[in-house]
Amino acid sequence: MEAAIIGLGFLIIGFFAAKGLGEKFKFGCLIVLVLAVILAILFVGLLQIM
């Protein structure tokens, strides 16, 4: 879980460092995918607790 958050942090840094709209669009898609994976992991964890 911590690794996913660190990875997302690096993606966001890459997003702001990226030059041009094309690169930003690619990084934006990656960030959305990583967020979706993190949310899915949290949801599964929540279901296991219940």
Sequence and secondary structure as in RCSB ss.txt:
>XXXX:A:sequence
MEAAIIGLGFLIIGFFAAKGLGEKFKFGCLIVLVLAVILAILFVGLLQIM
>XXXX:A:secstr
 HHHHHHHHHHHHHHHH  SHHHHHHHHHHHHHHHHHHHHHHHHHHHHH 
